[in-house]
């Protein structure tokens, strides 16, 4: 059993099949996660911002 604290997680958006959530790690790092069916994509904060820019450009 580990004594390290668990990350604090927050759901950002969710549909029937997909979920986006973030985790605040004990060391202060924030990571973002997209669960797309059987695929999960993990992002560091800078990558997440770039991904959001890409999604906005699709409109």
Phi and psi restraints in degrees (range 20) as a CNS / XPLOR table:
assign (resid 1 and name C) (resid 2 and name N)
       (resid 2 and name CA) (resid 2 and name C) 1.0 -88.0 20.0 2
assign (resid 2 and name N) (resid 2 and name CA)
       (resid 2 and name C) (resid 3 and name N) 1.0 143.5 20.0 2
assign (resid 2 and name C) (resid 3 and name N)
       (resid 3 and name CA) (resid 3 and name C) 1.0 -91.9 20.0 2
assign (resid 3 and name N) (resid 3 and name CA)
       (resid 3 and name C) (resid 4 and name N) 1.0 -3.4 20.0 2
assign (resid 3 and name C) (resid 4 and name N)
       (resid 4 and name CA) (resid 4 and name C) 1.0 -72.4 20.0 2
assign (resid 4 and name N) (resid 4 and name CA)
       (resid 4 and name C) (resid 5 and name N) 1.0 140.8 20.0 2
assign (resid 4 and name C) (resid 5 and name N)
       (resid 5 and name CA) (resid 5 and name C) 1.0 -67.1 20.0 2
assign (resid 5 and name N) (resid 5 and name CA)
       (resid 5 and name C) (resid 6 and name N) 1.0 151.9 20.0 2
assign (resid 5 and name C) (resid 6 and name N)
       (resid 6 and name CA) (resid 6 and name C) 1.0 -79.1 20.0 2
assign (resid 6 and name N) (resid 6 and name CA)
       (resid 6 and name C) (resid 7 and name N) 1.0 150.0 20.0 2
assign (resid 6 and name C) (resid 7 and name N)
       (resid 7 and name CA) (resid 7 and name C) 1.0 -67.3 20.0 2
assign (resid 7 and name N) (resid 7 and name CA)
       (resid 7 and name C) (resid 8 and name N) 1.0 150.7 20.0 2
assign (resid 7 and name C) (resid 8 and name N)
       (resid 8 and name CA) (resid 8 and name C) 1.0 -87.7 20.0 2
assign (resid 8 and name N) (resid 8 and name CA)
       (resid 8 and name C) (resid 9 and name N) 1.0 122.9 20.0 2
assign (resid 8 and name C) (resid 9 and name N)
       (resid 9 and name CA) (resid 9 and name C) 1.0 -111.7 20.0 2
assign (resid 9 and name N) (resid 9 and name CA)
       (resid 9 and name C) (resid 10 and name N) 1.0 154.0 20.0 2
assign (resid 9 and name C) (resid 10 and name N)
       (resid 10 and name CA) (resid 10 and name C) 1.0 -145.9 20.0 2
assign (resid 10 and name N) (resid 10 and name CA)
       (resid 10 and name C) (resid 11 and name N) 1.0 129.3 20.0 2
assign (resid 10 and name C) (resid 11 and name N)
       (resid 11 and name CA) (resid 11 and name C) 1.0 -77.6 20.0 2
assign (resid 11 and name N) (resid 11 and name CA)
       (resid 11 and name C) (resid 12 and name N) 1.0 126.8 20.0 2
assign (resid 11 and name C) (resid 12 and name N)
       (resid 12 and name CA) (resid 12 and name C) 1.0 -92.2 20.0 2
assign (resid 12 and name N) (resid 12 and name CA)
       (resid 12 and name C) (resid 13 and name N) 1.0 -38.4 20.0 2
assign (resid 12 and name C) (resid 13 and name N)
       (resid 13 and name CA) (resid 13 and name C) 1.0 -161.9 20.0 2
assign (resid 13 and name N) (resid 13 and name CA)
       (resid 13 and name C) (resid 14 and name N) 1.0 150.2 20.0 2
assign (resid 13 and name C) (resid 14 and name N)
       (resid 14 and name CA) (resid 14 and name C) 1.0 -151.5 20.0 2
assign (resid 14 and name N) (resid 14 and name CA)
       (resid 14 and name C) (resid 15 and name N) 1.0 137.5 20.0 2
assign (resid 14 and name C) (resid 15 and name N)
       (resid 15 and name CA) (resid 15 and name C) 1.0 -121.7 20.0 2
assign (resid 15 and name N) (resid 15 and name CA)
       (resid 15 and name C) (resid 16 and name N) 1.0 -173.8 20.0 2
assign (resid 15 and name C) (resid 16 and name N)
       (resid 16 and name CA) (resid 16 and name C) 1.0 -59.6 20.0 2
assign (resid 16 and name N) (resid 16 and name CA)
       (resid 16 and name C) (resid 17 and name N) 1.0 -36.3 20.0 2
assign (resid 16 and name C) (resid 17 and name N)
       (resid 17 and name CA) (resid 17 and name C) 1.0 -113.0 20.0 2
assign (resid 17 and name N) (resid 17 and name CA)
       (resid 17 and name C) (resid 18 and name N) 1.0 -13.1 20.0 2
assign (resid 17 and name C) (resid 18 and name N)
       (resid 18 and name CA) (resid 18 and name C) 1.0 -131.7 20.0 2
assign (resid 18 and name N) (resid 18 and name CA)
       (resid 18 and name C) (resid 19 and name N) 1.0 155.7 20.0 2
assign (resid 18 and name C) (resid 19 and name N)
       (resid 19 and name CA) (resid 19 and name C) 1.0 -147.5 20.0 2
assign (resid 19 and name N) (resid 19 and name CA)
       (resid 19 and name C) (resid 20 and name N) 1.0 140.9 20.0 2
assign (resid 19 and name C) (resid 20 and name N)
       (resid 20 and name CA) (resid 20 and name C) 1.0 -119.3 20.0 2
assign (resid 20 and name N) (resid 20 and name CA)
       (resid 20 and name C) (resid 21 and name N) 1.0 130.8 20.0 2
assign (resid 20 and name C) (resid 21 and name N)
       (resid 21 and name CA) (resid 21 and name C) 1.0 -145.8 20.0 2
assign (resid 21 and name N) (resid 21 and name CA)
       (resid 21 and name C) (resid 22 and name N) 1.0 161.4 20.0 2
assign (resid 21 and name C) (resid 22 and name N)
       (resid 22 and name CA) (resid 22 and name C) 1.0 -125.7 20.0 2
assign (resid 22 and name N) (resid 22 and name CA)
       (resid 22 and name C) (resid 23 and name N) 1.0 156.2 20.0 2
assign (resid 22 and name C) (resid 23 and name N)
       (resid 23 and name CA) (resid 23 and name C) 1.0 -129.6 20.0 2
assign (resid 23 and name N) (resid 23 and name CA)
       (resid 23 and name C) (resid 24 and name N) 1.0 128.7 20.0 2
assign (resid 23 and name C) (resid 24 and name N)
       (resid 24 and name CA) (resid 24 and name C) 1.0 -98.2 20.0 2
assign (resid 24 and name N) (resid 24 and name CA)
       (resid 24 and name C) (resid 25 and name N) 1.0 108.2 20.0 2
assign (resid 24 and name C) (resid 25 and name N)
       (resid 25 and name CA) (resid 25 and name C) 1.0 -74.4 20.0 2
assign (resid 25 and name N) (resid 25 and name CA)
       (resid 25 and name C) (resid 26 and name N) 1.0 155.8 20.0 2
assign (resid 25 and name C) (resid 26 and name N)
       (resid 26 and name CA) (resid 26 and name C) 1.0 -57.2 20.0 2
assign (resid 26 and name N) (resid 26 and name CA)
       (resid 26 and name C) (resid 27 and name N) 1.0 -26.7 20.0 2
assign (resid 26 and name C) (resid 27 and name N)
       (resid 27 and name CA) (resid 27 and name C) 1.0 -85.5 20.0 2
assign (resid 27 and name N) (resid 27 and name CA)
       (resid 27 and name C) (resid 28 and name N) 1.0 3.6 20.0 2
assign (resid 27 and name C) (resid 28 and name N)
       (resid 28 and name CA) (resid 28 and name C) 1.0 96.9 20.0 2
assign (resid 28 and name N) (resid 28 and name CA)
       (resid 28 and name C) (resid 29 and name N) 1.0 -12.4 20.0 2
assign (resid 28 and name C) (resid 29 and name N)
       (resid 29 and name CA) (resid 29 and name C) 1.0 -69.9 20.0 2
assign (resid 29 and name N) (resid 29 and name CA)
       (resid 29 and name C) (resid 30 and name N) 1.0 137.7 20.0 2
assign (resid 29 and name C) (resid 30 and name N)
       (resid 30 and name CA) (resid 30 and name C) 1.0 -109.5 20.0 2
assign (resid 30 and name N) (resid 30 and name CA)
       (resid 30 and name C) (resid 31 and name N) 1.0 129.3 20.0 2
assign (resid 30 and name C) (resid 31 and name N)
       (resid 31 and name CA) (resid 31 and name C) 1.0 -122.4 20.0 2
assign (resid 31 and name N) (resid 31 and name CA)
       (resid 31 and name C) (resid 32 and name N) 1.0 151.9 20.0 2
assign (resid 31 and name C) (resid 32 and name N)
       (resid 32 and name CA) (resid 32 and name C) 1.0 -119.9 20.0 2
assign (resid 32 and name N) (resid 32 and name CA)
       (resid 32 and name C) (resid 33 and name N) 1.0 148.2 20.0 2
assign (resid 32 and name C) (resid 33 and name N)
       (resid 33 and name CA) (resid 33 and name C) 1.0 -138.9 20.0 2
assign (resid 33 and name N) (resid 33 and name CA)
       (resid 33 and name C) (resid 34 and name N) 1.0 134.5 20.0 2
assign (resid 33 and name C) (resid 34 and name N)
       (resid 34 and name CA) (resid 34 and name C) 1.0 -115.1 20.0 2
assign (resid 34 and name N) (resid 34 and name CA)
       (resid 34 and name C) (resid 35 and name N) 1.0 122.3 20.0 2
assign (resid 34 and name C) (resid 35 and name N)
       (resid 35 and name CA) (resid 35 and name C) 1.0 -105.0 20.0 2
assign (resid 35 and name N) (resid 35 and name CA)
       (resid 35 and name C) (resid 36 and name N) 1.0 113.6 20.0 2
assign (resid 35 and name C) (resid 36 and name N)
       (resid 36 and name CA) (resid 36 and name C) 1.0 -119.6 20.0 2
assign (resid 36 and name N) (resid 36 and name CA)
       (resid 36 and name C) (resid 37 and name N) 1.0 82.6 20.0 2
assign (resid 36 and name C) (resid 37 and name N)
       (resid 37 and name CA) (resid 37 and name C) 1.0 64.8 20.0 2
assign (resid 37 and name N) (resid 37 and name CA)
       (resid 37 and name C) (resid 38 and name N) 1.0 -123.6 20.0 2
assign (resid 37 and name C) (resid 38 and name N)
       (resid 38 and name CA) (resid 38 and name C) 1.0 -82.1 20.0 2
assign (resid 38 and name N) (resid 38 and name CA)
       (resid 38 and name C) (resid 39 and name N) 1.0 -3.4 20.0 2
assign (resid 38 and name C) (resid 39 and name N)
       (resid 39 and name CA) (resid 39 and name C) 1.0 -106.1 20.0 2
assign (resid 39 and name N) (resid 39 and name CA)
       (resid 39 and name C) (resid 40 and name N) 1.0 131.5 20.0 2
assign (resid 39 and name C) (resid 40 and name N)
       (resid 40 and name CA) (resid 40 and name C) 1.0 -121.0 20.0 2
assign (resid 40 and name N) (resid 40 and name CA)
       (resid 40 and name C) (resid 41 and name N) 1.0 129.8 20.0 2
assign (resid 40 and name C) (resid 41 and name N)
       (resid 41 and name CA) (resid 41 and name C) 1.0 -113.8 20.0 2
assign (resid 41 and name N) (resid 41 and name CA)
       (resid 41 and name C) (resid 42 and name N) 1.0 132.0 20.0 2
assign (resid 41 and name C) (resid 42 and name N)
       (resid 42 and name CA) (resid 42 and name C) 1.0 -111.3 20.0 2
assign (resid 42 and name N) (resid 42 and name CA)
       (resid 42 and name C) (resid 43 and name N) 1.0 137.9 20.0 2
assign (resid 42 and name C) (resid 43 and name N)
       (resid 43 and name CA) (resid 43 and name C) 1.0 -130.5 20.0 2
assign (resid 43 and name N) (resid 43 and name CA)
       (resid 43 and name C) (resid 44 and name N) 1.0 142.6 20.0 2
assign (resid 43 and name C) (resid 44 and name N)
       (resid 44 and name CA) (resid 44 and name C) 1.0 -81.5 20.0 2
assign (resid 44 and name N) (resid 44 and name CA)
       (resid 44 and name C) (resid 45 and name N) 1.0 166.3 20.0 2
assign (resid 44 and name C) (resid 45 and name N)
       (resid 45 and name CA) (resid 45 and name C) 1.0 -54.2 20.0 2
assign (resid 45 and name N) (resid 45 and name CA)
       (resid 45 and name C) (resid 46 and name N) 1.0 -45.2 20.0 2
assign (resid 45 and name C) (resid 46 and name N)
       (resid 46 and name CA) (resid 46 and name C) 1.0 -64.8 20.0 2
assign (resid 46 and name N) (resid 46 and name CA)
       (resid 46 and name C) (resid 47 and name N) 1.0 -39.6 20.0 2
assign (resid 46 and name C) (resid 47 and name N)
       (resid 47 and name CA) (resid 47 and name C) 1.0 -66.9 20.0 2
assign (resid 47 and name N) (resid 47 and name CA)
       (resid 47 and name C) (resid 48 and name N) 1.0 -38.4 20.0 2
assign (resid 47 and name C) (resid 48 and name N)
       (resid 48 and name CA) (resid 48 and name C) 1.0 -61.7 20.0 2
assign (resid 48 and name N) (resid 48 and name CA)
       (resid 48 and name C) (resid 49 and name N) 1.0 -45.1 20.0 2
assign (resid 48 and name C) (resid 49 and name N)
       (resid 49 and name CA) (resid 49 and name C) 1.0 -61.6 20.0 2
assign (resid 49 and name N) (resid 49 and name CA)
       (resid 49 and name C) (resid 50 and name N) 1.0 -40.7 20.0 2
assign (resid 49 and name C) (resid 50 and name N)
       (resid 50 and name CA) (resid 50 and name C) 1.0 -66.0 20.0 2
assign (resid 50 and name N) (resid 50 and name CA)
       (resid 50 and name C) (resid 51 and name N) 1.0 -40.7 20.0 2
assign (resid 50 and name C) (resid 51 and name N)
       (resid 51 and name CA) (resid 51 and name C) 1.0 -61.2 20.0 2
assign (resid 51 and name N) (resid 51 and name CA)
       (resid 51 and name C) (resid 52 and name N) 1.0 -44.1 20.0 2
assign (resid 51 and name C) (resid 52 and name N)
       (resid 52 and name CA) (resid 52 and name C) 1.0 -61.3 20.0 2
assign (resid 52 and name N) (resid 52 and name CA)
       (resid 52 and name C) (resid 53 and name N) 1.0 -39.6 20.0 2
assign (resid 52 and name C) (resid 53 and name N)
       (resid 53 and name CA) (resid 53 and name C) 1.0 -60.9 20.0 2
assign (resid 53 and name N) (resid 53 and name CA)
       (resid 53 and name C) (resid 54 and name N) 1.0 -42.4 20.0 2
assign (resid 53 and name C) (resid 54 and name N)
       (resid 54 and name CA) (resid 54 and name C) 1.0 -61.3 20.0 2
assign (resid 54 and name N) (resid 54 and name CA)
       (resid 54 and name C) (resid 55 and name N) 1.0 -45.2 20.0 2
assign (resid 54 and name C) (resid 55 and name N)
       (resid 55 and name CA) (resid 55 and name C) 1.0 -64.7 20.0 2
assign (resid 55 and name N) (resid 55 and name CA)
       (resid 55 and name C) (resid 56 and name N) 1.0 -38.3 20.0 2
assign (resid 55 and name C) (resid 56 and name N)
       (resid 56 and name CA) (resid 56 and name C) 1.0 -64.0 20.0 2
assign (resid 56 and name N) (resid 56 and name CA)
       (resid 56 and name C) (resid 57 and name N) 1.0 -33.5 20.0 2
assign (resid 56 and name C) (resid 57 and name N)
       (resid 57 and name CA) (resid 57 and name C) 1.0 -70.8 20.0 2
assign (resid 57 and name N) (resid 57 and name CA)
       (resid 57 and name C) (resid 58 and name N) 1.0 -15.6 20.0 2
assign (resid 57 and name C) (resid 58 and name N)
       (resid 58 and name CA) (resid 58 and name C) 1.0 -75.4 20.0 2
assign (resid 58 and name N) (resid 58 and name CA)
       (resid 58 and name C) (resid 59 and name N) 1.0 -16.6 20.0 2
